[in-house]
Amino acid sequence: MKRYIIFTGTVTYAIKGRDLLRKKGFKVSIERITGAETLGCGYAIILNGDIKEAESVLRNNGVKILEIKEK
């Protein structure tokens, strides 16, 4: 199973996104990203699973996504 880092604009979006995805059955967490990889507020959603479905859930519920990286 692939692991993805979903960078959000704010920690609020990261929390909202995590909660939405958990309700849909995804295994997700939030991590503080530091260093050269940092985008936005520095918080990101870490996802193990189907990125296409997760991205759709997030965007359809107003979660701003800055970038998605495969880890």
N, CA, C and O atoms as a GROMACS GRO file, in nm:
protein
  284
    1MET      N    1   0.084  -0.117   0.000
    1MET     CA    2   0.000   0.000   0.000
    1MET      C    3   0.089   0.124   0.000
    1MET      O    4   0.185   0.133   0.077
    2LYS      N    5   0.056   0.217  -0.086
    2LYS     CA    6   0.137   0.337  -0.098
    2LYS      C    7   0.103   0.437   0.012
    2LYS      O    8  -0.008   0.439   0.066
    3ARG      N    9   0.201   0.520   0.044
    3ARG     CA   10   0.186   0.622   0.147
    3ARG      C   11   0.200   0.759   0.079
    3ARG      O   12   0.289   0.780  -0.004
    4TYR      N   13   0.111   0.850   0.115
    4TYR     CA   14   0.109   0.983   0.055
    4TYR      C   15   0.112   1.092   0.160
    4TYR      O   16   0.062   1.075   0.271
    5ILE      N   17   0.174   1.203   0.124
    5ILE     CA   18   0.175   1.323   0.207
    5ILE      C   19   0.087   1.425   0.136
    5ILE      O   20   0.116   1.464   0.023
    6ILE      N   21  -0.020   1.469   0.203
    6ILE     CA   22  -0.112   1.566   0.145
    6ILE      C   23  -0.091   1.698   0.220
    6ILE      O   24  -0.132   1.712   0.335
    7PHE      N   25  -0.029   1.794   0.154
    7PHE     CA   26  -0.003   1.924   0.215
    7PHE      C   27  -0.128   2.010   0.205
    7PHE      O   28  -0.188   2.024   0.099
    8THR      N   29  -0.166   2.068   0.319
    8THR     CA   30  -0.284   2.154   0.324
    8THR      C   31  -0.241   2.298   0.354
    8THR      O   32  -0.129   2.322   0.397
    9GLY      N   33  -0.332   2.391   0.331
    9GLY     CA   34  -0.300   2.532   0.352
    9GLY      C   35  -0.288   2.572   0.497
    9GLY      O   36  -0.211   2.663   0.530
   10THR      N   37  -0.363   2.505   0.586
   10THR     CA   38  -0.360   2.540   0.728
   10THR      C   39  -0.375   2.414   0.812
   10THR      O   40  -0.414   2.308   0.762
   11VAL      N   41  -0.342   2.425   0.939
   11VAL     CA   42  -0.361   2.312   1.030
   11VAL      C   43  -0.510   2.280   1.043
   11VAL      O   44  -0.546   2.164   1.065
   12THR      N   45  -0.595   2.380   1.030
   12THR     CA   46  -0.740   2.358   1.035
   12THR      C   47  -0.785   2.267   0.922
   12THR      O   48  -0.865   2.176   0.944
   13TYR      N   49  -0.734   2.290   0.801
   13TYR     CA   50  -0.766   2.202   0.688
   13TYR      C   51  -0.712   2.061   0.712
   13TYR      O   52  -0.777   1.962   0.677
   14ALA      N   53  -0.594   2.051   0.772
   14ALA     CA   54  -0.536   1.920   0.798
   14ALA      C   55  -0.625   1.841   0.896
   14ALA      O   56  -0.650   1.722   0.875
   15ILE      N   57  -0.672   1.906   1.000
   15ILE     CA   58  -0.759   1.840   1.098
   15ILE      C   59  -0.893   1.802   1.035
   15ILE      O   60  -0.941   1.690   1.052
   16LYS      N   61  -0.952   1.896   0.961
   16LYS     CA   62  -1.079   1.869   0.893
   16LYS      C   63  -1.064   1.752   0.796
   16LYS      O   64  -1.148   1.662   0.792
   17GLY      N   65  -0.956   1.753   0.718
   17GLY     CA   66  -0.932   1.646   0.622
   17GLY      C   67  -0.912   1.512   0.688
   17GLY      O   68  -0.966   1.411   0.643
   18ARG      N   69  -0.835   1.510   0.796
   18ARG     CA   70  -0.813   1.386   0.870
   18ARG      C   71  -0.946   1.328   0.919
   18ARG      O   72  -0.973   1.209   0.903
   19ASP      N   73  -1.027   1.414   0.978
   19ASP     CA   74  -1.156   1.368   1.032
   19ASP      C   75  -1.249   1.317   0.922
   19ASP      O   76  -1.314   1.214   0.940
   20LEU      N   77  -1.255   1.387   0.809
   20LEU     CA   78  -1.338   1.344   0.697
   20LEU      C   79  -1.293   1.206   0.645
   20LEU      O   80  -1.375   1.117   0.623
   21LEU      N   81  -1.162   1.192   0.627
   21LEU     CA   82  -1.110   1.066   0.573
   21LEU      C   83  -1.127   0.951   0.670
   21LEU      O   84  -1.155   0.839   0.627
   22ARG      N   85  -1.111   0.976   0.799
   22ARG     CA   86  -1.133   0.869   0.898
   22ARG      C   87  -1.277   0.821   0.895
   22ARG      O   88  -1.303   0.702   0.908
   23LYS      N   89  -1.370   0.914   0.878
   23LYS     CA   90  -1.512   0.876   0.871
   23LYS      C   91  -1.541   0.788   0.750
   23LYS      O   92  -1.634   0.707   0.751
   24LYS      N   93  -1.460   0.804   0.645
   24LYS     CA   94  -1.475   0.723   0.523
   24LYS      C   95  -1.395   0.593   0.530
   24LYS      O   96  -1.396   0.516   0.434
   25GLY      N   97  -1.326   0.570   0.641
   25GLY     CA   98  -1.254   0.445   0.659
   25GLY      C   99  -1.107   0.446   0.621
   25GLY      O  100  -1.043   0.340   0.621
   26PHE      N  101  -1.052   0.562   0.589
   26PHE     CA  102  -0.910   0.571   0.553
   26PHE      C  103  -0.824   0.570   0.679
   26PHE      O  104  -0.866   0.614   0.786
   27LYS      N  105  -0.703   0.518   0.665
   27LYS     CA  106  -0.605   0.523   0.773
   27LYS      C  107  -0.519   0.646   0.749
   27LYS      O  108  -0.435   0.649   0.659
   28VAL      N  109  -0.541   0.749   0.832
   28VAL     CA  110  -0.471   0.876   0.815
   28VAL      C  111  -0.424   0.930   0.949
   28VAL      O  112  -0.474   0.894   1.055
   29SER      N  113  -0.325   1.018   0.941
   29SER     CA  114  -0.277   1.090   1.058
   29SER      C  115  -0.231   1.228   1.012
   29SER      O  116  -0.228   1.257   0.893
   30ILE      N  117  -0.197   1.312   1.108
   30ILE     CA  118  -0.143   1.444   1.077
   30ILE      C  119   0.000   1.449   1.130
   30ILE      O  120   0.027   1.402   1.241
   31GLU      N  121   0.090   1.506   1.051
   31GLU     CA  122   0.228   1.522   1.094
   31GLU      C  123   0.275   1.664   1.064
   31GLU      O  124   0.228   1.727   0.968
   32ARG      N  125   0.366   1.712   1.145
   32ARG     CA  126   0.431   1.840   1.120
   32ARG      C  127   0.549   1.811   1.029
   32ARG      O  128   0.636   1.732   1.064
   33ILE      N  129   0.552   1.874   0.914
   33ILE     CA  130   0.658   1.853   0.817
   33ILE      C  131   0.754   1.973   0.828
   33ILE      O  132   0.711   2.088   0.821
   34THR      N  133   0.882   1.945   0.843
   34THR     CA  134   0.981   2.051   0.853
   34THR      C  135   1.088   2.034   0.746
   34THR      O  136   1.097   1.929   0.682
   35GLY      N  137   1.166   2.136   0.728
   35GLY     CA  138   1.277   2.129   0.633
   35GLY      C  139   1.236   2.170   0.494
   35GLY      O  140   1.142   2.247   0.476
   36ALA      N  141   1.306   2.118   0.396
   36ALA     CA  142   1.288   2.157   0.257
   36ALA      C  143   1.151   2.118   0.201
   36ALA      O  144   1.103   2.179   0.106
   37GLU      N  145   1.088   2.015   0.260
   37GLU     CA  146   0.959   1.968   0.209
   37GLU      C  147   0.841   2.056   0.252
   37GLU      O  148   0.731   2.040   0.199
   38THR      N  149   0.862   2.148   0.345
   38THR     CA  150   0.752   2.224   0.404
   38THR      C  151   0.678   2.308   0.302
   38THR      O  152   0.738   2.380   0.222
   39LEU      N  153   0.546   2.299   0.307
   39LEU     CA  154   0.457   2.382   0.226
   39LEU      C  155   0.347   2.434   0.318
   39LEU      O  156   0.307   2.364   0.411
   40GLY      N  157   0.298   2.553   0.292
   40GLY     CA  158   0.186   2.607   0.371
   40GLY      C  159   0.223   2.618   0.517
   40GLY      O  160   0.329   2.671   0.552
   41CYS      N  161   0.135   2.569   0.603
   41CYS     CA  162   0.152   2.580   0.747
   41CYS      C  163   0.253   2.480   0.803
   41CYS      O  164   0.296   2.493   0.917
   42GLY      N  165   0.291   2.382   0.723
   42GLY     CA  166   0.384   2.281   0.769
   42GLY      C  167   0.318   2.154   0.819
   42GLY      O  168   0.386   2.057   0.851
   43TYR      N  169   0.184   2.153   0.825
   43TYR     CA  170   0.113   2.032   0.866
   43TYR      C  171   0.059   1.962   0.742
   43TYR      O  172   0.017   2.026   0.646
   44ALA      N  173   0.061   1.830   0.747
   44ALA     CA  174   0.015   1.752   0.633
   44ALA      C  175  -0.061   1.630   0.681
   44ALA      O  176  -0.041   1.581   0.792
   45ILE      N  177  -0.148   1.582   0.594
   45ILE     CA  178  -0.221   1.459   0.620
   45ILE      C  179  -0.139   1.345   0.561
   45ILE      O  180  -0.098   1.352   0.445
   46ILE      N  181  -0.115   1.243   0.639
   46ILE     CA  182  -0.042   1.125   0.593
   46ILE      C  183  -0.146   1.016   0.567
   46ILE      O  184  -0.222   0.979   0.656
   47LEU      N  185  -0.147   0.967   0.444
   47LEU     CA  186  -0.248   0.870   0.400
   47LEU      C  187  -0.184   0.741   0.355
   47LEU      O  188  -0.086   0.742   0.280
   48ASN      N  189  -0.239   0.631   0.400
   48ASN     CA  190  -0.205   0.499   0.348
   48ASN      C  191  -0.329   0.448   0.277
   48ASN      O  192  -0.424   0.406   0.342
   49GLY      N  193  -0.328   0.450   0.144
   49GLY     CA  194  -0.446   0.402   0.072
   49GLY      C  195  -0.464   0.466  -0.063
   49GLY      O  196  -0.368   0.513  -0.125
   50ASP      N  197  -0.589   0.469  -0.110
   50ASP     CA  198  -0.627   0.516  -0.242
   50ASP      C  199  -0.628   0.668  -0.248
   50ASP      O  200  -0.719   0.731  -0.194
   51ILE      N  201  -0.530   0.726  -0.312
   51ILE     CA  202  -0.517   0.872  -0.316
   51ILE      C  203  -0.626   0.936  -0.400
   51ILE      O  204  -0.671   1.046  -0.366
   52LYS      N  205  -0.668   0.873  -0.506
   52LYS     CA  206  -0.771   0.934  -0.593
   52LYS      C  207  -0.902   0.954  -0.518
   52LYS      O  208  -0.962   1.061  -0.524
   53GLU      N  209  -0.946   0.851  -0.447
   53GLU     CA  210  -1.070   0.862  -0.370
   53GLU      C  211  -1.055   0.963  -0.256
   53GLU      O  212  -1.144   1.044  -0.231
   54ALA      N  213  -0.941   0.957  -0.187
   54ALA     CA  214  -0.918   1.050  -0.076
   54ALA      C  215  -0.914   1.194  -0.124
   54ALA      O  216  -0.972   1.282  -0.061
   55GLU      N  217  -0.847   1.219  -0.234
   55GLU     CA  218  -0.840   1.354  -0.289
   55GLU      C  219  -0.979   1.404  -0.326
   55GLU      O  220  -1.012   1.520  -0.301
   56SER      N  221  -1.060   1.318  -0.384
   56SER     CA  222  -1.196   1.354  -0.420
   56SER      C  223  -1.277   1.393  -0.296
   56SER      O  224  -1.348   1.494  -0.297
   57VAL      N  225  -1.267   1.313  -0.189
   57VAL     CA  226  -1.338   1.343  -0.064
   57VAL      C  227  -1.295   1.479  -0.010
   57VAL      O  228  -1.379   1.561   0.028
   58LEU      N  229  -1.165   1.504  -0.008
   58LEU     CA  230  -1.114   1.630   0.046
   58LEU      C  231  -1.160   1.750  -0.036
   58LEU      O  232  -1.212   1.847   0.019
   59ARG      N  233  -1.142   1.743  -0.166
   59ARG     CA  234  -1.180   1.856  -0.252
   59ARG      C  235  -1.330   1.882  -0.251
   59ARG      O  236  -1.373   1.997  -0.251
   60ASN      N  237  -1.410   1.776  -0.249
   60ASN     CA  238  -1.556   1.791  -0.247
   60ASN      C  239  -1.608   1.850  -0.116
   60ASN      O  240  -1.722   1.896  -0.108
   61ASN      N  241  -1.523   1.847  -0.012
   61ASN     CA  242  -1.562   1.901   0.117
   61ASN      C  243  -1.487   2.029   0.153
   61ASN      O  244  -1.485   2.070   0.268
   62GLY      N  245  -1.425   2.090   0.053
   62GLY     CA  246  -1.365   2.222   0.071
   62GLY      C  247  -1.229   2.226   0.138
   62GLY      O  248  -1.187   2.331   0.186
   63VAL      N  249  -1.159   2.113   0.143
   63VAL     CA  250  -1.024   2.111   0.202
   63VAL      C  251  -0.924   2.155   0.096
   63VAL      O  252  -0.914   2.093  -0.010
   64LYS      N  253  -0.851   2.262   0.124
   64LYS     CA  254  -0.753   2.314   0.028
   64LYS      C  255  -0.628   2.227   0.030
   64LYS      O  256  -0.564   2.210   0.134
   65ILE      N  257  -0.594   2.173  -0.086
   65ILE     CA  258  -0.476   2.089  -0.101
   65ILE      C  259  -0.372   2.167  -0.180
   65ILE      O  260  -0.397   2.213  -0.291
   66LEU      N  261  -0.253   2.182  -0.120
   66LEU     CA  262  -0.144   2.253  -0.188
   66LEU      C  263  -0.066   2.159  -0.281
   66LEU      O  264  -0.033   2.196  -0.393
   67GLU      N  265  -0.039   2.038  -0.231
   67GLU     CA  266   0.039   1.943  -0.310
   67GLU      C  267   0.024   1.805  -0.248
   67GLU      O  268  -0.002   1.791  -0.128
   68ILE      N  269   0.041   1.703  -0.332
   68ILE     CA  270   0.040   1.565  -0.285
   68ILE      C  271   0.170   1.500  -0.331
   68ILE      O  272   0.206   1.506  -0.449
   69LYS      N  273   0.240   1.438  -0.236
   69LYS     CA  274   0.365   1.368  -0.269
   69LYS      C  275   0.353   1.222  -0.226
   69LYS      O  276   0.295   1.191  -0.122
   70GLU      N  277   0.409   1.134  -0.308
   70GLU     CA  278   0.415   0.993  -0.271
   70GLU      C  279   0.540   0.972  -0.188
   70GLU      O  280   0.648   1.023  -0.221
   71LYS      N  281   0.526   0.899  -0.080
   71LYS     CA  282   0.641   0.878   0.009
   71LYS      C  283   0.686   0.734   0.000
   71LYS      O  284   0.781   0.695   0.068
   0.00000   0.00000   0.00000
